[in-house]
Amino acid sequence: MPRTPVGERRLVILEWLKEPHRHFPPQRHADLVEDGVSADAVAARLGVRREVAVSHLALLTDLGLLRATRVKRRVYYRRDEIRIAEVARIFEKGW
């Protein structure tokens, strides 16, 4: 199956990460807003294995839509609002 930037699950992840405190429980070692959300939390919310969530998060990070931050032994993901706005403007202009 090809990896495409647009996919229902990836769009849902981006939407959840707009307001992580509304969609994810507090985390022990990281702040939801400042640091982001762990792959484990995303996997649990999606109802998929961690590896599936990591694949989605990695693609969104590679596209620059998410920023990854390491805190202790985990990686946390949050939206890159500046990059998302740039991409939105590209599509508004008709590419």
PDB file of N, CA, C and O in Angstrom:
ATOM      1  N   MET A   1       0.852  -1.169   0.000  1.00  0.00           N
ATOM      2  CA  MET A   1       0.000   0.000   0.000  1.00  0.00           C
ATOM      3  C   MET A   1       0.904   1.239   0.000  1.00  0.00           C
ATOM      4  O   MET A   1       1.796   1.345   0.841  1.00  0.00           O
ATOM      5  N   PRO A   2       0.687   2.173  -0.926  1.00  0.00           N
ATOM      6  CA  PRO A   2       1.520   3.365  -0.978  1.00  0.00           C
ATOM      7  C   PRO A   2       1.245   4.289   0.198  1.00  0.00           C
ATOM      8  O   PRO A   2       0.124   4.372   0.701  1.00  0.00           O
ATOM      9  N   ARG A   3       2.285   4.971   0.615  1.00  0.00           N
ATOM     10  CA  ARG A   3       2.140   5.946   1.703  1.00  0.00           C
ATOM     11  C   ARG A   3       1.828   7.289   1.082  1.00  0.00           C
ATOM     12  O   ARG A   3       2.664   7.877   0.396  1.00  0.00           O
ATOM     13  N   THR A   4       0.632   7.770   1.322  1.00  0.00           N
ATOM     14  CA  THR A   4       0.237   9.065   0.786  1.00  0.00           C
ATOM     15  C   THR A   4       0.125  10.057   1.937  1.00  0.00           C
ATOM     16  O   THR A   4      -0.240   9.681   3.052  1.00  0.00           O
ATOM     17  N   PRO A   5       0.437  11.322   1.669  1.00  0.00           N
ATOM     18  CA  PRO A   5       0.361  12.302   2.741  1.00  0.00           C
ATOM     19  C   PRO A   5      -1.047  12.494   3.287  1.00  0.00           C
ATOM     20  O   PRO A   5      -1.232  12.738   4.480  1.00  0.00           O
ATOM     21  N   VAL A   6      -2.030  12.384   2.414  1.00  0.00           N
ATOM     22  CA  VAL A   6      -3.402  12.594   2.849  1.00  0.00           C
ATOM     23  C   VAL A   6      -4.028  11.233   3.101  1.00  0.00           C
ATOM     24  O   VAL A   6      -4.035  10.363   2.231  1.00  0.00           O
ATOM     25  N   GLY A   7      -4.536  11.071   4.271  1.00  0.00           N
ATOM     26  CA  GLY A   7      -5.225   9.848   4.638  1.00  0.00           C
ATOM     27  C   GLY A   7      -6.124  10.180   5.808  1.00  0.00           C
ATOM     28  O   GLY A   7      -5.834  11.084   6.591  1.00  0.00           O
ATOM     29  N   GLU A   8      -7.206   9.451   5.920  1.00  0.00           N
ATOM     30  CA  GLU A   8      -8.182   9.765   6.964  1.00  0.00           C
ATOM     31  C   GLU A   8      -7.551   9.732   8.354  1.00  0.00           C
ATOM     32  O   GLU A   8      -7.775  10.632   9.163  1.00  0.00           O
ATOM     33  N   ARG A   9      -6.764   8.694   8.627  1.00  0.00           N
ATOM     34  CA  ARG A   9      -6.150   8.599   9.951  1.00  0.00           C
ATOM     35  C   ARG A   9      -5.177   9.745  10.203  1.00  0.00           C
ATOM     36  O   ARG A   9      -5.136  10.293  11.304  1.00  0.00           O
ATOM     37  N   ARG A  10      -4.406  10.103   9.204  1.00  0.00           N
ATOM     38  CA  ARG A  10      -3.445  11.196   9.393  1.00  0.00           C
ATOM     39  C   ARG A  10      -4.157  12.531   9.610  1.00  0.00           C
ATOM     40  O   ARG A  10      -3.711  13.353  10.410  1.00  0.00           O
ATOM     41  N   LEU A  11      -5.247  12.742   8.907  1.00  0.00           N
ATOM     42  CA  LEU A  11      -6.025  13.970   9.118  1.00  0.00           C
ATOM     43  C   LEU A  11      -6.634  13.997  10.514  1.00  0.00           C
ATOM     44  O   LEU A  11      -6.690  15.047  11.153  1.00  0.00           O
ATOM     45  N   VAL A  12      -7.088  12.844  10.982  1.00  0.00           N
ATOM     46  CA  VAL A  12      -7.648  12.744  12.334  1.00  0.00           C
ATOM     47  C   VAL A  12      -6.572  13.043  13.370  1.00  0.00           C
ATOM     48  O   VAL A  12      -6.823  13.767  14.333  1.00  0.00           O
ATOM     49  N   ILE A  13      -5.377  12.495  13.179  1.00  0.00           N
ATOM     50  CA  ILE A  13      -4.269  12.758  14.104  1.00  0.00           C
ATOM     51  C   ILE A  13      -3.978  14.258  14.151  1.00  0.00           C
ATOM     52  O   ILE A  13      -3.836  14.832  15.231  1.00  0.00           O
ATOM     53  N   LEU A  14      -3.889  14.890  12.980  1.00  0.00           N
ATOM     54  CA  LEU A  14      -3.637  16.338  12.942  1.00  0.00           C
ATOM     55  C   LEU A  14      -4.736  17.105  13.671  1.00  0.00           C
ATOM     56  O   LEU A  14      -4.460  18.074  14.378  1.00  0.00           O
ATOM     57  N   GLU A  15      -5.975  16.672  13.498  1.00  0.00           N
ATOM     58  CA  GLU A  15      -7.093  17.333  14.172  1.00  0.00           C
ATOM     59  C   GLU A  15      -6.990  17.159  15.688  1.00  0.00           C
ATOM     60  O   GLU A  15      -7.158  18.124  16.434  1.00  0.00           O
ATOM     61  N   TRP A  16      -6.716  15.941  16.146  1.00  0.00           N
ATOM     62  CA  TRP A  16      -6.579  15.694  17.582  1.00  0.00           C
ATOM     63  C   TRP A  16      -5.463  16.539  18.184  1.00  0.00           C
ATOM     64  O   TRP A  16      -5.592  17.043  19.300  1.00  0.00           O
ATOM     65  N   LEU A  17      -4.369  16.692  17.445  1.00  0.00           N
ATOM     66  CA  LEU A  17      -3.219  17.409  17.986  1.00  0.00           C
ATOM     67  C   LEU A  17      -3.423  18.923  18.011  1.00  0.00           C
ATOM     68  O   LEU A  17      -2.594  19.645  18.566  1.00  0.00           O
ATOM     69  N   LYS A  18      -4.515  19.414  17.418  1.00  0.00           N
ATOM     70  CA  LYS A  18      -4.856  20.833  17.561  1.00  0.00           C
ATOM     71  C   LYS A  18      -5.138  21.155  19.021  1.00  0.00           C
ATOM     72  O   LYS A  18      -4.719  22.191  19.537  1.00  0.00           O
ATOM     73  N   GLU A  19      -5.856  20.252  19.673  1.00  0.00           N
ATOM     74  CA  GLU A  19      -6.217  20.413  21.080  1.00  0.00           C
ATOM     75  C   GLU A  19      -5.943  19.092  21.814  1.00  0.00           C
ATOM     76  O   GLU A  19      -6.874  18.361  22.155  1.00  0.00           O
ATOM     77  N   PRO A  20      -4.681  18.799  22.049  1.00  0.00           N
ATOM     78  CA  PRO A  20      -4.355  17.486  22.623  1.00  0.00           C
ATOM     79  C   PRO A  20      -4.973  17.228  23.992  1.00  0.00           C
ATOM     80  O   PRO A  20      -5.294  16.086  24.320  1.00  0.00           O
ATOM     81  N   HIS A  21      -5.142  18.273  24.790  1.00  0.00           N
ATOM     82  CA  HIS A  21      -5.727  18.099  26.127  1.00  0.00           C
ATOM     83  C   HIS A  21      -7.177  17.620  26.058  1.00  0.00           C
ATOM     84  O   HIS A  21      -7.682  17.050  27.025  1.00  0.00           O
ATOM     85  N   ARG A  22      -7.850  17.843  24.931  1.00  0.00           N
ATOM     86  CA  ARG A  22      -9.237  17.380  24.770  1.00  0.00           C
ATOM     87  C   ARG A  22      -9.315  15.923  24.319  1.00  0.00           C
ATOM     88  O   ARG A  22     -10.333  15.261  24.520  1.00  0.00           O
ATOM     89  N   HIS A  23      -8.240  15.427  23.710  1.00  0.00           N
ATOM     90  CA  HIS A  23      -8.301  14.105  23.085  1.00  0.00           C
ATOM     91  C   HIS A  23      -7.404  13.051  23.727  1.00  0.00           C
ATOM     92  O   HIS A  23      -7.540  11.862  23.441  1.00  0.00           O
ATOM     93  N   PHE A  24      -6.490  13.482  24.588  1.00  0.00           N
ATOM     94  CA  PHE A  24      -5.541  12.543  25.190  1.00  0.00           C
ATOM     95  C   PHE A  24      -5.452  12.777  26.687  1.00  0.00           C
ATOM     96  O   PHE A  24      -5.597  13.908  27.151  1.00  0.00           O
ATOM     97  N   PRO A  25      -5.213  11.708  27.451  1.00  0.00           N
ATOM     98  CA  PRO A  25      -5.048  11.869  28.894  1.00  0.00           C
ATOM     99  C   PRO A  25      -3.687  12.516  29.194  1.00  0.00           C
ATOM    100  O   PRO A  25      -2.791  12.498  28.349  1.00  0.00           O
ATOM    101  N   PRO A  26      -3.535  13.083  30.392  1.00  0.00           N
ATOM    102  CA  PRO A  26      -2.228  13.655  30.773  1.00  0.00           C
ATOM    103  C   PRO A  26      -1.149  12.566  30.698  1.00  0.00           C
ATOM    104  O   PRO A  26      -1.419  11.383  30.905  1.00  0.00           O
ATOM    105  N   GLN A  27       0.074  13.002  30.399  1.00  0.00           N
ATOM    106  CA  GLN A  27       1.199  12.079  30.300  1.00  0.00           C
ATOM    107  C   GLN A  27       2.128  12.284  31.482  1.00  0.00           C
ATOM    108  O   GLN A  27       2.206  13.375  32.048  1.00  0.00           O
ATOM    109  N   ARG A  28       2.821  11.233  31.844  1.00  0.00           N
ATOM    110  CA  ARG A  28       3.659  11.268  33.032  1.00  0.00           C
ATOM    111  C   ARG A  28       4.887  12.167  32.869  1.00  0.00           C
ATOM    112  O   ARG A  28       5.193  12.949  33.769  1.00  0.00           O
ATOM    113  N   HIS A  29       5.588  12.073  31.750  1.00  0.00           N
ATOM    114  CA  HIS A  29       6.874  12.749  31.609  1.00  0.00           C
ATOM    115  C   HIS A  29       6.870  13.927  30.655  1.00  0.00           C
ATOM    116  O   HIS A  29       7.917  14.534  30.433  1.00  0.00           O
ATOM    117  N   ALA A  30       5.729  14.267  30.087  1.00  0.00           N
ATOM    118  CA  ALA A  30       5.710  15.345  29.100  1.00  0.00           C
ATOM    119  C   ALA A  30       4.391  16.098  29.167  1.00  0.00           C
ATOM    120  O   ALA A  30       3.348  15.540  29.505  1.00  0.00           O
ATOM    121  N   ASP A  31       4.466  17.372  28.836  1.00  0.00           N
ATOM    122  CA  ASP A  31       3.283  18.212  28.775  1.00  0.00           C
ATOM    123  C   ASP A  31       2.631  18.060  27.403  1.00  0.00           C
ATOM    124  O   ASP A  31       3.310  18.150  26.380  1.00  0.00           O
ATOM    125  N   LEU A  32       1.323  17.829  27.378  1.00  0.00           N
ATOM    126  CA  LEU A  32       0.619  17.606  26.112  1.00  0.00           C
ATOM    127  C   LEU A  32       0.784  18.764  25.134  1.00  0.00           C
ATOM    128  O   LEU A  32       0.972  18.535  23.939  1.00  0.00           O
ATOM    129  N   VAL A  33       0.717  19.985  25.611  1.00  0.00           N
ATOM    130  CA  VAL A  33       0.768  21.142  24.728  1.00  0.00           C
ATOM    131  C   VAL A  33       2.213  21.498  24.361  1.00  0.00           C
ATOM    132  O   VAL A  33       2.519  21.717  23.189  1.00  0.00           O
ATOM    133  N   GLU A  34       3.086  21.553  25.345  1.00  0.00           N
ATOM    134  CA  GLU A  34       4.469  21.968  25.103  1.00  0.00           C
ATOM    135  C   GLU A  34       5.284  20.900  24.374  1.00  0.00           C
ATOM    136  O   GLU A  34       6.005  21.209  23.425  1.00  0.00           O
ATOM    137  N   ASP A  35       5.173  19.652  24.812  1.00  0.00           N
ATOM    138  CA  ASP A  35       6.000  18.577  24.261  1.00  0.00           C
ATOM    139  C   ASP A  35       5.294  17.775  23.175  1.00  0.00           C
ATOM    140  O   ASP A  35       5.920  17.337  22.210  1.00  0.00           O
ATOM    141  N   GLY A  36       3.999  17.585  23.336  1.00  0.00           N
ATOM    142  CA  GLY A  36       3.243  16.803  22.369  1.00  0.00           C
ATOM    143  C   GLY A  36       2.690  15.525  22.968  1.00  0.00           C
ATOM    144  O   GLY A  36       2.587  15.376  24.186  1.00  0.00           O
ATOM    145  N   VAL A  37       2.341  14.619  22.090  1.00  0.00           N
ATOM    146  CA  VAL A  37       1.664  13.373  22.462  1.00  0.00           C
ATOM    147  C   VAL A  37       2.537  12.193  22.026  1.00  0.00           C
ATOM    148  O   VAL A  37       3.144  12.226  20.956  1.00  0.00           O
ATOM    149  N   SER A  38       2.594  11.170  22.845  1.00  0.00           N
ATOM    150  CA  SER A  38       3.408   9.994  22.522  1.00  0.00           C
ATOM    151  C   SER A  38       2.719   9.127  21.460  1.00  0.00           C
ATOM    152  O   SER A  38       1.503   9.185  21.274  1.00  0.00           O
ATOM    153  N   ALA A  39       3.524   8.334  20.783  1.00  0.00           N
ATOM    154  CA  ALA A  39       2.993   7.391  19.796  1.00  0.00           C
ATOM    155  C   ALA A  39       2.061   6.380  20.461  1.00  0.00           C
ATOM    156  O   ALA A  39       1.072   5.952  19.865  1.00  0.00           O
ATOM    157  N   ASP A  40       2.380   6.004  21.691  1.00  0.00           N
ATOM    158  CA  ASP A  40       1.517   5.068  22.423  1.00  0.00           C
ATOM    159  C   ASP A  40       0.122   5.644  22.623  1.00  0.00           C
ATOM    160  O   ASP A  40      -0.873   4.938  22.466  1.00  0.00           O
ATOM    161  N   ALA A  41       0.049   6.926  22.968  1.00  0.00           N
ATOM    162  CA  ALA A  41      -1.251   7.573  23.181  1.00  0.00           C
ATOM    163  C   ALA A  41      -2.035   7.662  21.870  1.00  0.00           C
ATOM    164  O   ALA A  41      -3.246   7.446  21.848  1.00  0.00           O
ATOM    165  N   VAL A  42      -1.338   7.981  20.787  1.00  0.00           N
ATOM    166  CA  VAL A  42      -1.999   8.054  19.473  1.00  0.00           C
ATOM    167  C   VAL A  42      -2.498   6.669  19.067  1.00  0.00           C
ATOM    168  O   VAL A  42      -3.617   6.530  18.573  1.00  0.00           O
ATOM    169  N   ALA A  43      -1.675   5.652  19.274  1.00  0.00           N
ATOM    170  CA  ALA A  43      -2.067   4.275  18.927  1.00  0.00           C
ATOM    171  C   ALA A  43      -3.308   3.851  19.715  1.00  0.00           C
ATOM    172  O   ALA A  43      -4.235   3.265  19.155  1.00  0.00           O
ATOM    173  N   ALA A  44      -3.319   4.148  21.000  1.00  0.00           N
ATOM    174  CA  ALA A  44      -4.471   3.783  21.835  1.00  0.00           C
ATOM    175  C   ALA A  44      -5.729   4.484  21.343  1.00  0.00           C
ATOM    176  O   ALA A  44      -6.793   3.870  21.257  1.00  0.00           O
ATOM    177  N   ARG A  45      -5.612   5.756  21.023  1.00  0.00           N
ATOM    178  CA  ARG A  45      -6.775   6.534  20.560  1.00  0.00           C
ATOM    179  C   ARG A  45      -7.283   6.032  19.208  1.00  0.00           C
ATOM    180  O   ARG A  45      -8.490   5.982  18.969  1.00  0.00           O
ATOM    181  N   LEU A  46      -6.345   5.659  18.322  1.00  0.00           N
ATOM    182  CA  LEU A  46      -6.739   5.133  17.010  1.00  0.00           C
ATOM    183  C   LEU A  46      -7.230   3.684  17.083  1.00  0.00           C
ATOM    184  O   LEU A  46      -7.956   3.217  16.205  1.00  0.00           O
ATOM    185  N   GLY A  47      -6.823   2.988  18.137  1.00  0.00           N
ATOM    186  CA  GLY A  47      -7.177   1.572  18.254  1.00  0.00           C
ATOM    187  C   GLY A  47      -6.331   0.700  17.347  1.00  0.00           C
ATOM    188  O   GLY A  47      -6.814  -0.286  16.791  1.00  0.00           O
ATOM    189  N   VAL A  48      -5.048   1.071  17.197  1.00  0.00           N
ATOM    190  CA  VAL A  48      -4.126   0.327  16.335  1.00  0.00           C
ATOM    191  C   VAL A  48      -2.863  -0.008  17.114  1.00  0.00           C
ATOM    192  O   VAL A  48      -2.655   0.492  18.219  1.00  0.00           O
ATOM    193  N   ARG A  49      -2.019  -0.858  16.532  1.00  0.00           N
ATOM    194  CA  ARG A  49      -0.728  -1.155  17.146  1.00  0.00           C
ATOM    195  C   ARG A  49       0.167   0.083  17.113  1.00  0.00           C
ATOM    196  O   ARG A  49      -0.002   0.961  16.267  1.00  0.00           O
ATOM    197  N   ARG A  50       1.098   0.138  18.023  1.00  0.00           N
ATOM    198  CA  ARG A  50       2.023   1.267  18.118  1.00  0.00           C
ATOM    199  C   ARG A  50       2.767   1.488  16.805  1.00  0.00           C
ATOM    200  O   ARG A  50       2.971   2.630  16.395  1.00  0.00           O
ATOM    201  N   GLU A  51       3.171   0.416  16.150  1.00  0.00           N
ATOM    202  CA  GLU A  51       3.929   0.515  14.901  1.00  0.00           C
ATOM    203  C   GLU A  51       3.139   1.251  13.818  1.00  0.00           C
ATOM    204  O   GLU A  51       3.713   1.996  13.024  1.00  0.00           O
ATOM    205  N   VAL A  52       1.839   1.043  13.790  1.00  0.00           N
ATOM    206  CA  VAL A  52       0.977   1.719  12.808  1.00  0.00           C
ATOM    207  C   VAL A  52       0.945   3.216  13.108  1.00  0.00           C
ATOM    208  O   VAL A  52       1.072   4.041  12.204  1.00  0.00           O
ATOM    209  N   ALA A  53       0.775   3.556  14.378  1.00  0.00           N
ATOM    210  CA  ALA A  53       0.760   4.965  14.766  1.00  0.00           C
ATOM    211  C   ALA A  53       2.097   5.623  14.457  1.00  0.00           C
ATOM    212  O   ALA A  53       2.132   6.747  13.957  1.00  0.00           O
ATOM    213  N   VAL A  54       3.197   4.936  14.747  1.00  0.00           N
ATOM    214  CA  VAL A  54       4.535   5.479  14.470  1.00  0.00           C
ATOM    215  C   VAL A  54       4.697   5.742  12.985  1.00  0.00           C
ATOM    216  O   VAL A  54       5.296   6.747  12.602  1.00  0.00           O
ATOM    217  N   SER A  55       4.182   4.871  12.146  1.00  0.00           N
ATOM    218  CA  SER A  55       4.263   5.061  10.693  1.00  0.00           C
ATOM    219  C   SER A  55       3.549   6.341  10.270  1.00  0.00           C
ATOM    220  O   SER A  55       4.089   7.123   9.488  1.00  0.00           O
ATOM    221  N   HIS A  56       2.348   6.556  10.779  1.00  0.00           N
ATOM    222  CA  HIS A  56       1.594   7.776  10.466  1.00  0.00           C
ATOM    223  C   HIS A  56       2.327   9.020  10.980  1.00  0.00           C
ATOM    224  O   HIS A  56       2.456  10.015  10.267  1.00  0.00           O
ATOM    225  N   LEU A  57       2.798   8.947  12.212  1.00  0.00           N
ATOM    226  CA  LEU A  57       3.481  10.082  12.821  1.00  0.00           C
ATOM    227  C   LEU A  57       4.792  10.399  12.103  1.00  0.00           C
ATOM    228  O   LEU A  57       5.146  11.566  11.934  1.00  0.00           O
ATOM    229  N   ALA A  58       5.504   9.367  11.685  1.00  0.00           N
ATOM    230  CA  ALA A  58       6.767   9.576  10.964  1.00  0.00           C
ATOM    231  C   ALA A  58       6.523  10.278   9.631  1.00  0.00           C
ATOM    232  O   ALA A  58       7.271  11.181   9.259  1.00  0.00           O
ATOM    233  N   LEU A  59       5.491   9.870   8.919  1.00  0.00           N
ATOM    234  CA  LEU A  59       5.194  10.509   7.633  1.00  0.00           C
ATOM    235  C   LEU A  59       4.815  11.971   7.838  1.00  0.00           C
ATOM    236  O   LEU A  59       5.287  12.840   7.104  1.00  0.00           O
ATOM    237  N   LEU A  60       3.982  12.248   8.812  1.00  0.00           N
ATOM    238  CA  LEU A  60       3.590  13.633   9.097  1.00  0.00           C
ATOM    239  C   LEU A  60       4.790  14.470   9.538  1.00  0.00           C
ATOM    240  O   LEU A  60       4.875  15.656   9.221  1.00  0.00           O
ATOM    241  N   THR A  61       5.714  13.851  10.269  1.00  0.00           N
ATOM    242  CA  THR A  61       6.932  14.543  10.679  1.00  0.00           C
ATOM    243  C   THR A  61       7.829  14.801   9.478  1.00  0.00           C
ATOM    244  O   THR A  61       8.379  15.894   9.340  1.00  0.00           O
ATOM    245  N   ASP A  62       7.983  13.801   8.604  1.00  0.00           N
ATOM    246  CA  ASP A  62       8.795  13.961   7.399  1.00  0.00           C
ATOM    247  C   ASP A  62       8.264  15.075   6.502  1.00  0.00           C
ATOM    248  O   ASP A  62       9.039  15.771   5.846  1.00  0.00           O
ATOM    249  N   LEU A  63       6.954  15.244   6.474  1.00  0.00           N
ATOM    250  CA  LEU A  63       6.331  16.311   5.682  1.00  0.00           C
ATOM    251  C   LEU A  63       6.473  17.679   6.355  1.00  0.00           C
ATOM    252  O   LEU A  63       6.194  18.711   5.744  1.00  0.00           O
ATOM    253  N   GLY A  64       6.904  17.678   7.599  1.00  0.00           N
ATOM    254  CA  GLY A  64       7.074  18.925   8.328  1.00  0.00           C
ATOM    255  C   GLY A  64       5.820  19.405   9.032  1.00  0.00           C
ATOM    256  O   GLY A  64       5.792  20.515   9.563  1.00  0.00           O
ATOM    257  N   LEU A  65       4.779  18.578   9.043  1.00  0.00           N
ATOM    258  CA  LEU A  65       3.525  18.979   9.672  1.00  0.00           C
ATOM    259  C   LEU A  65       3.540  18.760  11.180  1.00  0.00           C
ATOM    260  O   LEU A  65       2.772  19.382  11.915  1.00  0.00           O
ATOM    261  N   LEU A  66       4.415  17.876  11.633  1.00  0.00           N
ATOM    262  CA  LEU A  66       4.577  17.615  13.054  1.00  0.00           C
ATOM    263  C   LEU A  66       6.028  17.832  13.446  1.00  0.00           C
ATOM    264  O   LEU A  66       6.935  17.687  12.626  1.00  0.00           O
ATOM    265  N   ARG A  67       6.234  18.178  14.702  1.00  0.00           N
ATOM    266  CA  ARG A  67       7.574  18.253  15.272  1.00  0.00           C
ATOM    267  C   ARG A  67       7.699  17.142  16.300  1.00  0.00           C
ATOM    268  O   ARG A  67       6.779  16.890  17.078  1.00  0.00           O
ATOM    269  N   ALA A  68       8.833  16.491  16.292  1.00  0.00           N
ATOM    270  CA  ALA A  68       9.097  15.411  17.238  1.00  0.00           C
ATOM    271  C   ALA A  68      10.088  15.903  18.293  1.00  0.00           C
ATOM    272  O   ALA A  68      11.108  16.511  17.968  1.00  0.00           O
ATOM    273  N   THR A  69       9.773  15.631  19.553  1.00  0.00           N
ATOM    274  CA  THR A  69      10.630  16.036  20.667  1.00  0.00           C
ATOM    275  C   THR A  69      10.884  14.819  21.541  1.00  0.00           C
ATOM    276  O   THR A  69       9.947  14.127  21.941  1.00  0.00           O
ATOM    277  N   ARG A  70      12.150  14.560  21.835  1.00  0.00           N
ATOM    278  CA  ARG A  70      12.485  13.443  22.718  1.00  0.00           C
ATOM    279  C   ARG A  70      12.512  13.942  24.158  1.00  0.00           C
ATOM    280  O   ARG A  70      13.175  14.929  24.477  1.00  0.00           O
ATOM    281  N   VAL A  71      11.781  13.241  25.019  1.00  0.00           N
ATOM    282  CA  VAL A  71      11.777  13.498  26.450  1.00  0.00           C
ATOM    283  C   VAL A  71      12.059  12.158  27.115  1.00  0.00           C
ATOM    284  O   VAL A  71      11.251  11.232  27.042  1.00  0.00           O
ATOM    285  N   LYS A  72      13.204  12.068  27.757  1.00  0.00           N
ATOM    286  CA  LYS A  72      13.677  10.812  28.348  1.00  0.00           C
ATOM    287  C   LYS A  72      13.768   9.764  27.243  1.00  0.00           C
ATOM    288  O   LYS A  72      14.532   9.947  26.295  1.00  0.00           O
ATOM    289  N   ARG A  73      13.018   8.686  27.337  1.00  0.00           N
ATOM    290  CA  ARG A  73      13.128   7.607  26.349  1.00  0.00           C
ATOM    291  C   ARG A  73      12.019   7.621  25.296  1.00  0.00           C
ATOM    292  O   ARG A  73      11.977   6.738  24.439  1.00  0.00           O
ATOM    293  N   ARG A  74      11.147   8.581  25.345  1.00  0.00           N
ATOM    294  CA  ARG A  74      10.006   8.628  24.416  1.00  0.00           C
ATOM    295  C   ARG A  74      10.097   9.827  23.489  1.00  0.00           C
ATOM    296  O   ARG A  74      10.747  10.831  23.781  1.00  0.00           O
ATOM    297  N   VAL A  75       9.417   9.679  22.362  1.00  0.00           N
ATOM    298  CA  VAL A  75       9.300  10.786  21.413  1.00  0.00           C
ATOM    299  C   VAL A  75       7.855  11.266  21.458  1.00  0.00           C
ATOM    300  O   VAL A  75       6.913  10.473  21.444  1.00  0.00           O
ATOM    301  N   TYR A  76       7.711  12.580  21.512  1.00  0.00           N
ATOM    302  CA  TYR A  76       6.389  13.201  21.570  1.00  0.00           C
ATOM    303  C   TYR A  76       6.202  14.058  20.323  1.00  0.00           C
ATOM    304  O   TYR A  76       7.146  14.669  19.823  1.00  0.00           O
ATOM    305  N   TYR A  77       4.969  14.089  19.833  1.00  0.00           N
ATOM    306  CA  TYR A  77       4.660  14.759  18.577  1.00  0.00           C
ATOM    307  C   TYR A  77       3.660  15.881  18.801  1.00  0.00           C
ATOM    308  O   TYR A  77       2.674  15.723  19.521  1.00  0.00           O
ATOM    309  N   ARG A  78       3.937  17.024  18.166  1.00  0.00           N
ATOM    310  CA  ARG A  78       2.997  18.141  18.202  1.00  0.00           C
ATOM    311  C   ARG A  78       2.975  18.797  16.829  1.00  0.00           C
ATOM    312  O   ARG A  78       3.898  18.632  16.031  1.00  0.00           O
ATOM    313  N   ARG A  79       1.931  19.526  16.572  1.00  0.00           N
ATOM    314  CA  ARG A  79       1.746  20.185  15.277  1.00  0.00           C
ATOM    315  C   ARG A  79       2.763  21.306  15.079  1.00  0.00           C
ATOM    316  O   ARG A  79       3.140  21.993  16.028  1.00  0.00           O
ATOM    317  N   ASP A  80       3.198  21.479  13.836  1.00  0.00           N
ATOM    318  CA  ASP A  80       4.007  22.639  13.462  1.00  0.00           C
ATOM    319  C   ASP A  80       3.054  23.594  12.759  1.00  0.00           C
ATOM    320  O   ASP A  80       2.841  23.503  11.550  1.00  0.00           O
ATOM    321  N   GLU A  81       2.490  24.502  13.530  1.00  0.00           N
ATOM    322  CA  GLU A  81       1.435  25.386  13.013  1.00  0.00           C
ATOM    323  C   GLU A  81       1.923  26.266  11.863  1.00  0.00           C
ATOM    324  O   GLU A  81       1.158  26.553  10.942  1.00  0.00           O
ATOM    325  N   ILE A  82       3.171  26.692  11.901  1.00  0.00           N
ATOM    326  CA  ILE A  82       3.701  27.537  10.819  1.00  0.00           C
ATOM    327  C   ILE A  82       3.739  26.756   9.515  1.00  0.00           C
ATOM    328  O   ILE A  82       3.303  27.262   8.480  1.00  0.00           O
ATOM    329  N   ARG A  83       4.248  25.545   9.549  1.00  0.00           N
ATOM    330  CA  ARG A  83       4.324  24.712   8.337  1.00  0.00           C
ATOM    331  C   ARG A  83       2.925  24.357   7.838  1.00  0.00           C
ATOM    332  O   ARG A  83       2.686  24.357   6.630  1.00  0.00           O
ATOM    333  N   ILE A  84       2.012  24.059   8.736  1.00  0.00           N
ATOM    334  CA  ILE A  84       0.644  23.728   8.336  1.00  0.00           C
ATOM    335  C   ILE A  84       0.008  24.923   7.632  1.00  0.00           C
ATOM    336  O   ILE A  84      -0.686  24.750   6.630  1.00  0.00           O
ATOM    337  N   ALA A  85       0.234  26.130   8.143  1.00  0.00           N
ATOM    338  CA  ALA A  85      -0.307  27.335   7.503  1.00  0.00           C
ATOM    339  C   ALA A  85       0.308  27.538   6.120  1.00  0.00           C
ATOM    340  O   ALA A  85      -0.390  27.941   5.189  1.00  0.00           O
ATOM    341  N   GLU A  86       1.610  27.262   5.974  1.00  0.00           N
ATOM    342  CA  GLU A  86       2.269  27.387   4.666  1.00  0.00           C
ATOM    343  C   GLU A  86       1.655  26.428   3.652  1.00  0.00           C
ATOM    344  O   GLU A  86       1.385  26.812   2.514  1.00  0.00           O
ATOM    345  N   VAL A  87       1.439  25.199   4.056  1.00  0.00           N
ATOM    346  CA  VAL A  87       0.848  24.183   3.178  1.00  0.00           C
ATOM    347  C   VAL A  87      -0.580  24.595   2.802  1.00  0.00           C
ATOM    348  O   VAL A  87      -0.980  24.463   1.645  1.00  0.00           O
ATOM    349  N   ALA A  88      -1.338  25.088   3.769  1.00  0.00           N
ATOM    350  CA  ALA A  88      -2.717  25.530   3.498  1.00  0.00           C
ATOM    351  C   ALA A  88      -2.722  26.643   2.464  1.00  0.00           C
ATOM    352  O   ALA A  88      -3.569  26.650   1.571  1.00  0.00           O
ATOM    353  N   ARG A  89      -1.781  27.594   2.571  1.00  0.00           N
ATOM    354  CA  ARG A  89      -1.710  28.683   1.598  1.00  0.00           C
ATOM    355  C   ARG A  89      -1.377  28.176   0.208  1.00  0.00           C
ATOM    356  O   ARG A  89      -1.909  28.687  -0.777  1.00  0.00           O
ATOM    357  N   ILE A  90      -0.518  27.194   0.112  1.00  0.00           N
ATOM    358  CA  ILE A  90      -0.179  26.602  -1.191  1.00  0.00           C
ATOM    359  C   ILE A  90      -1.434  26.047  -1.854  1.00  0.00           C
ATOM    360  O   ILE A  90      -1.665  26.273  -3.041  1.00  0.00           O
ATOM    361  N   PHE A  91      -2.242  25.321  -1.088  1.00  0.00           N
ATOM    362  CA  PHE A  91      -3.435  24.723  -1.655  1.00  0.00           C
ATOM    363  C   PHE A  91      -4.499  25.770  -1.965  1.00  0.00           C
ATOM    364  O   PHE A  91      -5.255  25.617  -2.924  1.00  0.00           O
ATOM    365  N   GLU A  92      -4.565  26.829  -1.166  1.00  0.00           N
ATOM    366  CA  GLU A  92      -5.528  27.910  -1.432  1.00  0.00           C
ATOM    367  C   GLU A  92      -5.212  28.611  -2.734  1.00  0.00           C
ATOM    368  O   GLU A  92      -6.123  29.066  -3.427  1.00  0.00           O
ATOM    369  N   LYS A  93      -3.932  28.709  -3.084  1.00  0.00           N
ATOM    370  CA  LYS A  93      -3.512  29.369  -4.323  1.00  0.00           C
ATOM    371  C   LYS A  93      -3.706  28.471  -5.542  1.00  0.00           C
ATOM    372  O   LYS A  93      -3.482  28.906  -6.672  1.00  0.00           O
ATOM    373  N   GLY A  94      -4.113  27.245  -5.327  1.00  0.00           N
ATOM    374  CA  GLY A  94      -4.342  26.328  -6.441  1.00  0.00           C
ATOM    375  C   GLY A  94      -3.102  25.581  -6.879  1.00  0.00           C
ATOM    376  O   GLY A  94      -3.011  25.085  -8.002  1.00  0.00           O
ATOM    377  N   TRP A  95      -2.122  25.512  -5.936  1.00  0.00           N
ATOM    378  CA  TRP A  95      -0.892  24.751  -6.131  1.00  0.00           C
ATOM    379  C   TRP A  95      -0.004  25.428  -7.066  1.00  0.00           C
ATOM    380  O   TRP A  95       1.085  24.931  -7.354  1.00  0.00           O
TER     381      TRP A  95
END
